Amino acid sequence: MGDPGGRLHYHVCVEERYMQHRILHGAEYNPDQWLEEPEVLEQDIALMREARIDTVTLGTFSWSLLEPEEGVYSFEWMDEVMERLERAGIRVILATPSGARPRWLARKYPEVLRVGPDRRRRLFGERHNHCFTSPVFRERVYELDRRLAERYGRREHVILWHISNEFSGECHCELCQEAFRRWLYDRYDGDLEALNRAWWTAFWSHRYTSWEEIASPSPLGEPNLHGLNLDWRRFVTHQTVDFMLVEVRALRDGGPSLPVTTNLMGFQRDLDYFRLARHLDVVSWDSYPLWHGRGRTTPRVACGELDHNWDPEGRDWVLASGVAWAHALHRGLGGGRPFLLMESTPSHTNWQPWSKPKRPGMHVLSSLHAVAHGADSVQYFQWRAGRGGSEKFHGAVVYHDRRTDGRVFQEVRELGGILERLGGMEGSRVEAEVAVVFDWENRWALEDAQGPRNDGRLDYVEECWRWFDAWHRRGVGCDVVHPEGDWSAYRVVVAPLWYLVKEEWADRVARFVEQGGVFVTTVWSGVVEEHDLCHVGGFPGPLRGLVGVRSREVDVLVEDEVRRVAGVWGVCEGRLLCDVLAVEDEGVEVRAVYADGFYAGSPAATRVRRGRGWAYYVGTLLAQEGIDWLVGELMGEAGVVPALRVVPEGVDVSVRVTEEGRRYLWLLNFREHEVVVELPEGVWRDVLGGGERRGVLVLPGYGYAVLES
């Protein structure tokens, strides 16, 4: 989406004014849990210095102490904490505490509690159990935020506002129903018949005759009206953003215009982060991969789904590719700029199926992996483990034994020293000549579709990752972009399972190809438009003219059924869906055909020249081997040059480039044994190890190197 209007330039608002030429090293700090033990608070400062922690996130869940009763504020404890941190030279990312409201608020104003799709209001408890629409909730949040800004916004060591915490969820109360109707009224220009047409309500006689009849999706009522479902998801994002902007306005009204962020959660399903990130000065996110895990799952580390946080075979380098895919998303949300790693664990979590600790060396390696892929910070949840609560067994820099001679504390300290030596790299961008398209609206519509398969195996996030992984394993930097983003920097753009395609998006793709870009899309693309209505005239809808083929029908492969696909690159398998294609343009070149099935001999993959570029259509979901072969062809066709000629298995490669053109090659070994890497030609300065490198480099198990050309 390019550079969102109104966003402060990253280098001005963060790097030049606040980062002071270093990568931030920090932790979430909860002194409000230790007010009855003041000696602990005194010890914290000394321990932070010892651990080389230079930044803390403060106040995330402090509402009940900051405002113990309505309109009564208590800032004295935070004043003392601020003074200690400022004297020690420790910078503060100050959070607004709206992520967890106090009991008195819910007791006095029940409207602030959420109502579920089943129309039942929740009781007080957990986090994020609040209605974003409630005027009372917005008013109380605004007042507290404004006072925080008035009191602390001008302190030199306060560098950033952290808005709330991990926005998620939805509310179906009557306040939200009314807001939804108003939003729909504006979206459809007050034309109820336009809404009826867009939602295809003639089906099953579900036509609306008044705006008051419209209600959010519910298992008790209307769960399968796809246009309604898609617009509801859009509204939830809109209302969340609208609430967030109330908080931003309060901070602006109360103090100077410090930059703002909120901690995102990878590929979570609830919110369209591209829409939300438009209003952030800096993107940040929370990353919790389960290193060294194994089991029956897939390596979608960052999807916000707790059962997809490790590689089934325990291959940490495969998991590292999934993490890199999530890092690339958050770069993309910020228009290619660096992001902040707002939360990670220095050791283990406590909420995953298995809370495995990181093996020796993995903490430093995985943290540097984040920096290699665009992070300008490494921060933890949490600084000190709390003695009670649901996360009392979550990892921390200072654990329950309160010792500093343990492995975790020492590795945190070691990492702090390394980050200090990387000063000058902050603000640099990850080098990428290719990109994968990702769109939340496409995901919502695709997952909501009933057919052609309903077994949950048509996984949009995973399919996009499989293409990212093919580039990543070859040492090619790959970004994540929105359909409306700026594609001008890329040689190749891949859009797998691009189910929802607007007419104007197809026009943008055509211009990209005409100007020399290479575009790839797959089966089950160009199926519906923005209201989730099917395109007419044949799939891939508005992309037909560009790719020069039409899907006659789609074969659905059941269970472990596959189709053999014979291409110019070799024979591989097609999975899940297979288009039976008709070629509609004489310029189309067939790159692969089906070798079996009733459509044997028909095209499985094609390409066609358009202007100075190429448009590829892949009529099935290729097995990874097939994607790898096709990526090899695309690299040659588009002139994409990898960072390494040969990338050894287990080695993660990335390149960051500064505004001045300094180029840093990152090599990270996610295997337990040493790996030999053949370096590109020339002499390389070893940023961390010192001296010069040429020829080959031996990386020990969980070893790393940062080389400057």
C-alpha positions in Angstrom: 0.0 0.0 0.0 3.0 2.3 -0.2 3.7 4.9 2.4 0.4 5.5 4.3 -0.6 9.1 4.4 0.1 10.9 7.6 2.7 8.4 8.8 5.9 10.0 10.2 9.0 9.0 8.3 10.6 6.0 10.0 14.1 7.5 10.2 12.9 10.8 11.7 10.4 9.4 14.2 12.4 6.5 15.5 16.0 6.0 14.2 17.5 9.5 14.2 15.7 10.9 17.3 15.5 7.9 19.5 17.4 4.8 18.5 20.8 6.6 18.9 22.5 4.4 16.3 21.7 1.0 17.7 19.3 -1.9 17.6 17.0 -1.7 20.7 17.3 -4.4 23.3 14.4 -4.5 25.7 11.7 -6.3 27.7 8.2 -5.8 28.9 8.5 -4.5 32.5 5.7 -4.9 35.0 6.8 -3.1 38.2 3.2 -2.8 39.3 3.3 -6.5 40.2 6.1 -5.8 42.7 5.1 -2.6 44.5 5.0 -4.4 47.8 8.7 -5.4 47.4 10.5 -2.2 46.7 13.9 -3.9 46.9 13.0 -5.8 43.8 12.4 -2.6 41.9 15.8 -1.3 43.0 17.5 -4.6 41.9 15.8 -4.4 38.5 17.8 -1.4 37.3 21.1 -3.0 38.2 20.1 -6.2 36.6 18.9 -4.4 33.4 22.3 -2.8 33.1 24.0 -6.2 33.6 21.8 -7.8 31.0 22.5 -4.9 28.6 18.8 -4.0 28.4 18.4 -0.5 27.2 14.6 -0.2 26.6 11.5 -1.3 28.5 7.8 -1.4 27.6 5.9 -0.1 30.6 2.3 0.0 31.8 0.7 -2.5 29.4 -1.7 -3.9 32.0 -1.7 -1.2 34.7 -5.1 0.3 34.4 -6.5 -0.9 37.7 -3.5 0.8 39.5 -3.4 3.9 37.4 -7.2 4.5 37.9 -8.3 2.4 40.9 -11.8 3.9 40.8 -13.6 6.0 38.2 -11.9 9.4 37.8 -9.4 8.8 40.6 -5.9 8.6 39.3 -2.7 7.3 41.0 0.5 8.0 39.1 2.9 8.2 42.0 4.2 4.6 41.6 4.8 5.1 37.9 6.5 8.5 38.6 9.1 6.7 40.8 9.6 3.9 38.2 10.1 6.6 35.5 12.7 8.4 37.6 14.7 5.2 38.1 14.7 4.3 34.5 15.6 7.8 33.4 18.5 8.0 35.8 19.8 4.7 34.5 19.5 5.8 30.8 16.9 3.2 30.0 14.4 4.3 27.4 10.7 3.7 27.8 8.0 2.5 25.3 5.0 3.6 27.2 1.8 1.5 26.7 -1.8 2.5 27.0 -3.5 0.0 29.3 -6.7 -0.5 27.4 -5.9 -4.2 26.7 -7.3 -5.2 30.1 -9.9 -3.1 31.8 -10.4 -2.9 35.6 -13.3 -4.7 37.4 -14.9 -1.5 38.5 -15.5 -0.5 34.9 -17.2 -3.7 34.0 -19.3 -3.7 37.2 -20.5 -0.2 36.8 -20.9 -0.2 33.0 -21.7 -3.8 31.7 -21.9 -2.4 28.2 -18.1 -2.4 28.0 -18.2 -6.3 28.0 -18.3 -8.1 24.8 -21.3 -10.0 23.3 -20.5 -13.1 21.3 -21.9 -14.3 18.0 -24.4 -16.3 20.2 -25.7 -13.0 21.5 -24.6 -13.7 25.1 -22.7 -11.1 27.0 -19.4 -12.3 28.6 -18.5 -11.9 32.2 -15.5 -10.0 33.4 -12.3 -11.8 32.8 -9.2 -12.4 30.6 -7.9 -9.7 28.3 -9.6 -8.1 25.3 -13.1 -8.7 26.7 -14.3 -5.2 25.8 -16.5 -3.6 23.2 -14.6 -1.2 21.0 -17.9 0.6 20.1 -19.0 1.4 23.7 -19.0 5.2 24.3 -18.2 4.6 27.9 -15.2 2.5 27.2 -13.9 5.0 24.7 -14.4 7.9 27.1 -12.6 6.2 30.0 -9.7 5.1 27.7 -9.4 8.5 26.2 -9.3 10.2 29.7 -6.6 7.9 31.0 -4.5 8.0 27.8 -4.6 11.8 27.7 -3.4 12.0 31.3 -0.6 9.6 30.6 0.5 11.8 27.7 0.3 15.0 29.7 2.4 13.5 32.5 5.0 11.5 30.6 4.9 12.4 26.9 7.5 15.1 27.2 10.1 13.0 29.1 13.2 12.6 27.0 13.6 8.9 27.6 10.0 8.1 26.5 10.5 7.2 22.9 7.3 5.6 21.6 3.6 5.0 22.4 2.5 1.4 22.5 -1.3 1.4 21.8 -3.1 -1.3 23.8 -2.1 -4.9 23.4 -2.6 -7.5 20.6 -5.8 -6.2 19.2 -8.2 -9.0 18.4 -11.7 -10.3 18.6 -15.2 -8.9 17.9 -18.3 -7.8 19.7 -21.9 -8.4 18.6 -23.7 -6.2 21.1 -26.5 -3.8 20.1 -24.1 -0.9 20.0 -22.0 -2.8 17.5 -25.0 -3.8 15.5 -26.0 -0.2 15.1 -22.5 0.8 14.2 -22.4 -2.0 11.7 -25.6 -0.8 10.0 -24.3 2.8 9.9 -21.1 1.5 8.3 -23.0 -0.5 5.7 -25.3 2.5 5.0 -22.2 4.6 4.2 -20.5 1.8 2.3 -23.5 1.3 0.0 -24.4 5.0 -0.2 -27.7 4.5 1.5 -28.9 2.2 -1.2 -30.3 -1.0 0.4 -31.0 -2.5 -3.0 -27.3 -2.2 -3.8 -26.5 -4.1 -0.7 -29.0 -6.8 -1.6 -27.4 -7.2 -5.0 -23.9 -7.3 -3.6 -24.9 -9.9 -1.0 -27.0 -11.9 -3.5 -29.9 -12.0 -1.0 -32.4 -13.3 -3.5 -30.8 -16.7 -2.8 -33.0 -18.5 -0.2 -35.3 -15.4 -0.2 -33.0 -13.5 2.3 -33.6 -10.1 0.8 -33.5 -7.1 3.3 -36.3 -4.6 3.2 -34.9 -2.2 5.9 -31.5 -1.4 7.4 -32.8 -2.4 10.8 -33.2 -6.0 9.7 -29.4 -6.4 9.2 -27.5 -8.2 12.0 -24.0 -9.6 12.3 -23.3 -13.2 11.4 -24.5 -15.7 14.0 -24.8 -19.5 14.4 -28.3 -18.7 15.7 -29.3 -16.8 12.6 -27.3 -16.0 9.4 -23.9 -17.8 9.3 -23.7 -18.5 5.5 -24.4 -15.3 3.7 -20.9 -14.7 2.2 -21.3 -11.1 1.4 -22.5 -10.4 4.9 -19.6 -12.4 6.4 -17.0 -10.6 4.4 -18.4 -7.1 5.1 -18.6 -8.0 8.8 -15.0 -8.9 8.9 -14.2 -5.6 7.2 -16.3 -3.8 9.8 -14.5 -5.5 12.7 -11.2 -4.2 11.3 -12.7 -0.7 10.8 -14.1 -0.5 14.3 -10.9 -1.8 15.8 -8.9 0.9 13.9 -11.5 3.5 14.8 -11.1 2.7 18.5 -7.3 2.7 18.2 -7.5 6.2 16.6 -9.4 7.4 19.7 -6.3 6.4 21.7 -4.0 8.1 19.3 -6.1 11.3 19.5 -5.9 11.2 23.3 -2.1 10.9 23.2 -1.9 13.8 20.6 -4.2 15.9 22.7 -2.2 15.3 25.9 1.4 15.7 24.7 3.9 15.9 21.9 3.5 13.8 18.7 5.6 10.8 19.7 5.4 7.9 17.2 2.8 5.2 17.9 2.8 1.4 17.4 0.8 -1.6 18.5 2.0 -5.2 18.7 0.6 -7.3 15.9 0.5 -11.1 15.8 1.6 -12.4 12.4 -1.0 -14.0 10.2 -3.8 -13.9 12.8 -7.2 -14.1 11.2 -9.3 -11.5 13.0 -8.0 -8.2 11.5 -6.8 -6.9 8.2 -3.4 -5.6 9.3 -2.7 -3.8 6.1 -5.7 -1.5 6.9 -4.6 -1.1 10.5 -0.9 -0.5 9.8 -1.7 2.6 7.7 -2.2 4.4 11.0 1.0 3.3 12.7 4.3 5.1 12.6 6.2 1.9 13.3 5.0 -1.7 12.8 5.8 -4.1 15.7 4.9 -7.7 16.3 5.1 -10.6 18.8 6.9 -13.8 17.7 6.8 -17.0 19.6 8.0 -20.0 17.5 8.4 -23.3 19.3 12.0 -24.1 18.4 13.0 -27.8 18.5 9.4 -28.9 18.5 8.1 -31.8 16.4 4.8 -33.5 15.8 1.8 -33.7 13.4 1.5 -30.1 12.1 2.9 -27.7 9.6 5.5 -25.0 10.1 3.2 -21.9 10.0 4.9 -20.3 12.9 3.3 -16.9 12.7 -0.3 -17.6 11.7 -1.6 -16.8 15.1 -2.8 -20.4 15.4 -1.3 -22.1 18.4 -1.4 -25.6 16.8 0.9 -24.5 14.0 4.1 -23.3 15.8 6.7 -25.9 14.8 8.0 -28.1 12.1 6.6 -31.7 12.2 10.0 -33.2 11.8 11.8 -30.8 14.2 13.8 -29.1 11.5 14.5 -25.7 12.9 15.7 -24.4 9.6 12.2 -25.1 8.1 10.6 -23.3 11.0 13.1 -20.4 10.5 11.7 -20.0 7.0 8.2 -19.7 8.5 9.5 -17.1 10.9 11.2 -15.2 8.0 7.8 -15.3 6.2 6.2 -13.6 9.1 9.0 -11.0 9.4 8.5 -10.3 5.7 4.8 -9.7 6.3 5.6 -7.1 9.0 8.1 -5.4 6.7 5.4 -5.3 4.1 2.9 -3.8 6.5 5.3 -0.9 7.0 6.0 -0.3 3.3 9.3 -2.2 3.4 10.7 -0.4 6.5 12.2 -2.1 9.5 9.8 -3.3 12.2 10.2 -3.7 16.0 10.2 -7.2 17.5 8.1 -6.2 20.4 7.7 -9.5 22.1 9.7 -12.8 22.1 10.8 -15.2 24.8 14.3 -15.4 26.0 13.7 -19.1 26.9 10.3 -20.7 26.6 6.6 -19.9 26.6 3.9 -21.5 28.9 0.9 -21.6 26.6 2.0 -23.8 23.7 1.4 -27.6 23.9 5.0 -28.1 25.0 7.0 -25.3 26.6 10.4 -26.3 25.3 13.4 -24.1 26.3 15.7 -22.9 23.6 18.8 -25.0 23.3 22.1 -23.3 24.0 22.8 -20.8 21.2 19.3 -20.7 19.9 18.3 -17.5 21.7 21.1 -15.5 20.1 20.6 -17.1 16.7 16.8 -16.7 16.6 17.1 -13.0 17.8 19.7 -12.2 15.1 17.4 -13.9 12.6 14.8 -11.3 13.4 17.3 -8.5 12.8 18.5 -10.1 9.6 15.0 -10.0 8.3 14.2 -6.4 9.2 13.8 -6.0 13.0 15.3 -2.9 14.6 14.8 -4.3 18.1 14.8 -7.5 20.1 12.4 -7.3 23.0 11.0 -9.9 25.4 8.0 -10.8 27.3 9.0 -10.6 30.1 11.6 -8.9 32.1 10.8 -10.6 35.4 8.6 -13.7 35.9 5.5 -12.9 38.0 4.8 -15.2 40.9 1.1 -15.7 40.0 -1.3 -15.5 37.1 -1.7 -17.6 34.0 1.8 -16.8 32.7 3.8 -17.3 35.9 5.7 -20.1 34.1 6.4 -18.1 31.0 10.0 -17.5 30.3 11.7 -14.3 31.5 15.1 -12.6 31.6 14.9 -12.9 35.4 13.1 -16.1 36.4 11.8 -17.3 39.8 15.3 -18.2 41.1 16.3 -14.6 40.5 19.9 -15.6 39.6 22.0 -14.0 36.9 24.5 -16.9 36.4 22.0 -19.1 34.6 22.2 -19.8 30.9 19.2 -17.6 29.9 20.3 -14.5 31.6 23.9 -14.9 30.2 22.6 -15.4 26.7 20.5 -12.3 26.9 23.5 -10.4 28.1 25.6 -11.9 25.3 23.0 -10.8 22.7 22.9 -7.3 24.2 26.7 -7.0 23.5 26.2 -8.2 19.9 23.4 -5.7 19.2 25.6 -2.9 20.5 28.2 -3.9 17.8 25.5 -3.8 15.1 25.1 0.0 15.6 24.5 1.8 12.3 22.4 -1.0 10.8 19.1 0.3 12.2 16.9 1.7 9.5 18.4 -0.4 6.8 16.1 -2.4 4.5 16.0 -6.0 3.5 17.0 -6.5 -0.1 14.2 -8.2 -2.1 13.5 -8.5 -5.8 10.5 -10.8 -5.5 7.3 -10.7 -3.6 4.3 -12.8 -2.6 0.8 -11.3 -2.5 -1.1 -11.6 0.7 -4.6 -10.2 1.3 -6.8 -10.7 4.4 -10.0 -10.2 2.5 -8.9 -12.9 0.0 -8.3 -15.2 3.0 -11.7 -14.5 4.6 -13.5 -15.1 1.3 -11.5 -18.2 0.4 -12.0 -19.8 3.9 -15.8 -18.9 3.8 -16.4 -20.6 0.5 -18.4 -23.8 0.5 -16.6 -25.9 -2.2 -14.8 -27.1 -4.1 -13.3 -28.7 -1.0 -14.4 -28.3 2.6 -11.8 -30.4 4.4 -9.7 -27.5 5.6 -6.7 -28.5 3.4 -7.0 -25.6 1.0 -4.8 -23.4 3.2 -4.1 -19.9 1.8 -1.5 -18.9 4.4 0.5 -22.2 3.9 0.3 -22.0 0.1 1.7 -18.5 0.1 4.4 -19.6 2.5 5.4 -22.5 0.3 6.2 -20.1 -2.5 8.0 -17.8 -0.1 10.0 -20.8 1.1 11.1 -21.7 -2.4 12.7 -18.3 -2.9 14.0 -18.1 0.6 15.9 -21.5 0.4 17.6 -20.2 -2.7 19.0 -17.1 -0.9 16.6 -14.7 -2.7 15.0 -12.0 -0.6 11.2 -12.1 -0.8 8.7 -9.5 0.5 5.0 -9.7 1.2 2.8 -7.2 -0.6 -0.8 -6.2 -0.7 -2.7 -6.2 -4.1 -2.8 -2.4 -3.8 0.8 -2.0 -2.8 3.7 -0.7 -4.7 5.1 -3.5 -6.9 7.6 -1.4 -8.8 10.7 -2.6 -7.0 10.1 -6.3 -7.8 11.1 -8.4 -10.8 8.7 -11.3 -9.9 5.3 -11.2 -8.0 3.5 -14.4 -7.1 -0.2 -14.5 -6.1 -1.2 -18.1 -5.1 -4.8 -18.9 -4.6 -5.8 -15.4 -5.4 -9.5 -16.1 -5.1 -10.8 -12.6 -4.6 -9.7 -10.3 -7.4 -11.1 -6.8 -8.2 -11.2 -5.6 -11.8 -8.9 -2.7 -11.0 -6.4 -5.1 -9.4 -6.2 -7.1 -12.7 -5.5 -3.8 -14.5 -2.6 -3.1 -12.1 -1.2 -6.6 -12.7 -1.4 -6.1 -16.4 0.6 -2.9 -16.2 3.2 -4.5 -14.0 3.7 -7.3 -16.6 3.7 -4.9 -19.6 6.5 -2.9 -17.9 8.7 -6.0 -17.6 7.5 -7.8 -14.5 6.9 -11.5 -14.2 3.6 -12.5 -12.6 2.5 -15.9 -11.4 -0.9 -17.0 -10.2 -2.5 -20.4 -9.6 -5.6 -22.5 -9.7 -8.6 -21.0 -7.9 -7.7 -17.5 -8.6 -9.9 -14.7 -10.1 -13.0 -16.5 -8.9 -14.9 -13.8 -7.0 -15.0 -10.0 -6.9 -15.0 -7.7 -3.8 -18.5 -8.7 -2.7 -17.7 -12.4 -3.0 -19.8 -12.8 -6.1 -18.5 -15.1 -8.8 -16.9 -13.5 -11.9 -18.8 -14.5 -15.0 -17.2 -15.6 -18.3 -14.9 -18.2 -16.8 -12.2 -18.3 -14.2 -9.6 -16.7 -13.6 -12.1 -13.9 -14.1 -10.5 -10.5 -14.8 -7.1 -12.2 -15.1 -8.2 -14.3 -18.1 -7.1 -11.8 -20.7 -3.7 -11.5 -19.0 -2.8 -15.2 -18.6 -4.6 -16.3 -21.9 -6.2 -19.4 -20.4 -9.6 -20.4 -19.0 -10.6 -23.0 -16.5 -13.1 -25.3 -18.1 -13.6 -27.2 -14.8 -11.8 -28.0 -11.6 -10.9 -31.5 -10.5 -10.8 -32.0 -6.7 -8.3 -34.5 -5.5 -9.4 -36.5 -2.5 -7.4 -37.7 0.5 -3.8 -38.5 -0.8 -4.8 -38.5 -4.5 -2.3 -36.6 -6.7 -1.8 -35.9 -10.4 1.5 -36.3 -12.2 2.6 -33.1 -13.8 5.2 -33.3 -16.6 7.0 -30.0 -17.2 9.9 -28.7 -19.1 11.8 -28.9 -15.8 10.8 -32.5 -14.9 7.9 -34.6 -13.4 6.3 -33.6 -10.1 2.9 -33.9 -8.4 -0.1 -31.6 -8.4 -2.1 -31.4 -5.2 -5.7 -30.7 -4.0 -7.1 -28.9 -7.1 -6.5 -29.3 -10.8 -7.8 -26.9 -13.5 -8.8 -28.4 -16.8 -7.5 -25.5 -18.9 -8.5 -24.1 -22.3 -5.8 -22.0 -24.1 -7.5 -18.8 -25.4 -4.4 -17.0 -26.8 -2.2 -18.3 -29.5 0.8 -16.8 -27.8 0.4 -19.0 -24.8 3.3 -21.4 -24.2 2.6 -24.7 -22.4 5.2 -25.3 -19.7 3.7 -28.4 -18.2 0.9 -30.9 -18.9 -1.0 -33.4 -16.8 0.4 -36.9 -17.2 -2.7 -38.8 -15.9 -6.4 -38.3 -15.1 -9.2 -37.9 -17.6 -7.5 -34.6 -18.7 -4.0 -36.2 -19.3 -2.1 -34.2 -22.0 -3.9 -30.9 -21.2 -2.0 -27.9 -20.0 -1.1 -27.7 -16.3 1.1 -24.7 -16.4 1.4 -21.9 -19.0 3.1 -18.6 -19.7 2.5 -15.8 -22.2 4.5 -12.8 -23.2 2.8 -9.4 -22.4 4.8 -6.4 -23.4 8.3 -6.7 -21.7 7.1 -9.2 -19.1 5.6 -12.7 -18.6 2.3 -13.9 -17.1 2.3 -17.5 -15.7 -0.7 -19.6 -14.8 -0.2 -22.7 -12.7 -3.4 -24.8 -12.9 -2.7 -26.9 -9.8 -1.1 -26.6 -6.4 2.3 -28.0 -7.2 4.2 -30.1 -4.7 7.2 -28.3 -3.3 9.6 -29.9 -5.8 7.5 -28.4 -8.6 7.5 -25.0 -7.1 11.2 -25.2 -6.6 11.7 -26.1 -10.3 9.4 -23.3 -11.5 11.2 -20.8 -9.2 14.4 -21.7 -10.9 12.9 -20.9 -14.2 11.5 -17.6 -12.9 14.9 -16.6 -11.6 16.5 -17.1 -15.0 13.6 -15.4 -16.8 13.6 -12.3 -14.6 17.3 -12.1 -13.9 17.0 -12.6 -10.2 20.4 -13.1 -8.5 20.6 -15.0 -5.2 22.8 -13.7 -2.3 24.7 -17.0 -2.4 25.3 -19.3 -5.4 24.7 -22.3 -3.3 22.7 -22.2 0.0 23.5 -25.2 2.2 20.5 -26.9 3.8 19.9 -25.3 7.2 21.5 -21.9 6.4 19.2 -18.9 6.5 20.4 -16.0 4.2 19.4 -12.4 4.2 20.8 -9.1 3.0 20.2 -5.6 4.6 21.1 -2.5 2.8 21.6 1.0 4.3 20.5 4.3 2.7 24.2 4.9 2.0 24.4 1.6 0.1 26.3 -0.4 2.6 25.4 -4.0 2.1 25.3 -6.6 4.9 25.1 -10.3 4.2 23.6 -12.4 7.1 24.4 -16.1 7.4 22.7 -18.1 10.1 23.1 -21.8 10.7 19.9 -23.5 12.1 21.5 -26.9 12.3 23.3 -28.3 15.3 26.4 -29.2 13.4 28.8 -27.0 11.4 28.1 -26.0 7.8 30.6 -24.8 5.2 29.3 -21.7 3.2 30.9 -20.7 -0.2 31.0 -16.9 -0.1 30.4 -14.6 -3.0 33.4 -13.3 -4.8 35.4 -10.5 -3.1 36.5 -9.5 0.3 34.0 -9.3 3.1 34.5 -7.6 6.5 33.3 -9.7 9.4 31.2 -7.3 11.4 31.0 -9.4 14.6 34.1 -11.7 14.3 36.5 -9.1 13.1 39.0 -9.4 10.2 38.3 -10.2 6.6 36.6 -13.2 4.9 36.9 -14.6 1.5 36.4 -18.0 -0.2 34.6 -20.2 2.3 33.2 -19.7 5.8 32.6 -22.4 8.4 29.6 -21.7 10.5 29.4 -23.8 13.7 26.1 -25.3 14.9 23.7 -22.5 15.7 26.4 -20.2 14.4 26.1 -16.9 12.5 28.0 -14.3 10.6 27.3 -10.7 9.5 29.5 -9.7 6.6 29.9 -6.3 4.9 30.8 -6.1 1.3 
